């Protein structure tokens, strides 16, 4: 199960920003897309990652976000994975490093996707339980009440 390649579960159409983007833009993307990690790219090559945690630890008001560029807060030393690496490898990296997302890049450093801890949980749950078991029961009970 964990021997399948990352490309089978990664998100391929990734929202990205440039290092010149403002944190105001990033904050709006986080809210609208309900995501927590945005790869930073230049010429489609991964150069960093900005997260909701980066914004939180900055301890600034949202009013100040329009004056702060991504380059000032992004993580440049990003752990990444390739599309042909195994899902189990990604799971180990996420658990060991306590990350929640891994950008997926090819050998040229070009961004090909992103995989999150949620993607791996969803994949694992769907393998074990192909049809929902809990929510069907909960919804059924609520409908009868």
N, C-alpha and C positions, 0 to 999 in steps of 0.2 A: 504494500500500500504506500509506504513512504519512499519507494524507489522510483516513482514516476518523476519526470522532469518538471522543474519549476515552471517552464513555459506553459504547462497544462493548466495551471491555476492562477498565474500572475495576471494582474490587471495590465492590459496592453496599451490602452489609451490613457496615458498618465497626464495629469495636470502638472505643468511645470512653471517655473518662474526663472527670471534672470537675476543675476546678482545686483542689477540696478533697480529691480522692483522695490517698491516700498513695503514696509510691514503693514501698511493700511491695505494694500492690494492683497497681501498674503492673508491677513485676518478675514477679509471679505470672502476669499476662496474657502478658507476653513469653514466658515459659517454656511455659505451657500452649498458647498459640496459635502458637508459633514465628513470631512477627512481630517487627519492629524499630521500628515507628513507630505511635504512637497519637495520633490527633487529640484535642484538648481542646476540649470544647464547653460552651456555656451556652445553654439554650433552642434546641438544635440548630444554633446558630451557631458557626462555627469561631472560637476565640479563641487557639489555640496548638497546638503539637505537642510531644510528648515522645518521645525516641528512646532506644535502648539506648546510643547514644554519650553522651547526656546523663547517664545513670546512671554510665557508665564514667568520664567526666571529673570527676564529682562526687567520686570517690575516697573513698567511704564504705563501711562494711561493710553487709551486708544487714540486720543487726540495727538499724542506725540508720534504715533506710528507713521504718519505721513512724512515725517522728517528723518526717518531711520530706514536705511537701505538693507536689503537682505544680506549683502556682503558683510555687514557689521555683526550679524548674529548667526549666520549659517554655520553648520558643522562642515568642515572641509575634509576631515579624516573620516570618511564614511565607509562603513563595512558594506560590501556589496556581494552580489552573487551572479552567476551566469545563467542563461536560460536552460542550459543542459545539466546544471547541478540538480541534485535530488531534493525532493520536498523534505525528506528527513534531515538533510544537511541544513536547510533553511531553519527547520524547527530547532535543531541543536544550537545554531548560531543565535537565534532569537532568545532561547531560554538561557544560554550561557552568558550572553552579553546584556540580557534584559532589555533588548530592543523590541520595538513593535513593528518595524518595517525594514525591508531590505530592498534597495534599488537593484534592478536586474540590468546588467550591462553585458555587451559583447566584448570580444577581445580588444577592440579598438576604443573601448570606454564609452561607446554610444549607449544611451539609455534605451532599453527595450521594454521595460515594464517595472512594476513594483509588486512585491508580495508582502502581506502583512500577517501578523499573528492571527487576525480574524480570518483571513483567507485559508490558513492552515486548519484552524478549528472547524470552519465550515466544510472544507474538503473531507476532513476526518469524520465528522458527524454524518455527512451525506453518504460516506462509504459504509458506515455501520448502520445507519438508519436512513435508507433511501426515501422513506416517506415520513413526514412529521408524526411524532408520537405524543409529545406533551401538549403542543398547542391545539391539536385536534380535540383532545379530551377537555382542555380548559375552555375552548370555544364552545364545545358542545354543552358543557355544564352551564355556561353563561347564557347560552341561547335558551335553555330550558327554564332558567330562573325568572 
